[in-house]
Amino acid sequence: MKWPSIPGCQVDVPVVLRGLLDPEAAEMAERALDWLVMSGPMSISAVMPAVVPYLLRLAADPSLPRRKELVGLLLVAAALSAPTDPDNAWDLAVSGPEENHPERAQCRMAFAADAA
């Protein structure tokens, strides 16, 4: 993965992901991850689809220090990547048109490919 090629992505994504494995660094890594994968309170960033496969693998490990929080983040990502109903004015006002947020479709594809 060429992390710097993703808009808004930091070069140190692998360091953040490895930090999730370390009981002493996991809380700080989780906070850094939250900033990295969320572009606002109700939207995912372009980084999220690339990170989903790694997060799913990590969340499958019951010994992960902050597994509960990581699963919560994955649930938020799944909810925020749901398609926008173009006929629903409220949905469009909150989420914006689907064509303006390709990261949502990419995130859905990442979940479908790696959820098993």
N, C-alpha and C positions, 0 to 999 in steps of 0.2 A: 504494500500500500504506500502510495506517495502522499502522505498526509498534507504537506504544504500545498499540493495542487488543489485541495478542497478550499473553496472560499471561506475565509474566517477561521481556518483551522490552524492550530498551533503545531509547531514541529514536535513538541514534547508529548504528543498523545500516547505513544508507547510507555513513556514514563508514568503518566497518569494511570494507565491501565494496569501496569505492574504494581503501582502503589496500592491498588485495590486489594492486592494479595497480602500485603504487609499489615499485620494487626496494628502496628504503631503509626503507619502512614495512611491507613484506609479512610479515616474520616476526612482528612485533608484532601486526599485523592478524590473522594466522592464529591466534595464541594467544588474542586477544580473541574471535575467531569460535568457537573451540573451547569457551570458557566459555559463550558465548551459546547455542549450539545443542545442547549436551549438558547434561542435568539430573543426570547421575551417570555413573559409570564404564561402566555397561551400559545407558544409556537416553538417548534423544533428548529434547530439550525441545519445547515447543509452538512454538518459533520455527523449528525445522528445516524443517517443511513449507513455510513461507513463503520460506525462504532457498534451498531446493533449486533452483528454476528459475534463480536468479542464479548459483549455484555451478556448475550444469551448463554454462551459457553461458561462464563464466570458465574452467572446466576444458577447454573445447574450444579455447582459445587456447594454442598451443604456446609462445608467448613470455611467458606468465604467470610471474612470478618464482618462485613456490612451487607450481607446478602439481602436482608429484608429491605434495606434502602435501595439497593440495586434493582430488585424486583419491582419496587415501587416506581422507580425511574422508567423501567421498561413498560410498565402499565401506562404511565403518563405518555410515553412516546407512542404507544399503540393507539391510545385515545386521540392524541393530537394529530396522528397521521391518517385518521379516518377521512374518507372523501367528503368534500363539501357538496351539499345538495344545492344545485344551482337554482332550484325553484323555491328555496327557503331563504327569505330575506334575512332572518335572524342568523342563520348559519353563515351566510355570505358576509354579514356585518362583523361577526365574531372571527371567522376563520379566513375570509377572503376567498376569491375565486381559485379554484384548483390550479388553473394554468399559471398563476402567480407563485405557486409553492410546489415546485417539482420535488422538493425534499420529502414531501408527504408520500407521493407515489413510490419514490425510491425506498423510503422506510418500509412501506407495506411490502414491497418486493423482498427486502432484506428479512423481514419477519417471516414471510412465506418460505423463503429459501432456507432459513436457518433455525426455525422454531423447533423442528423435530430434534 
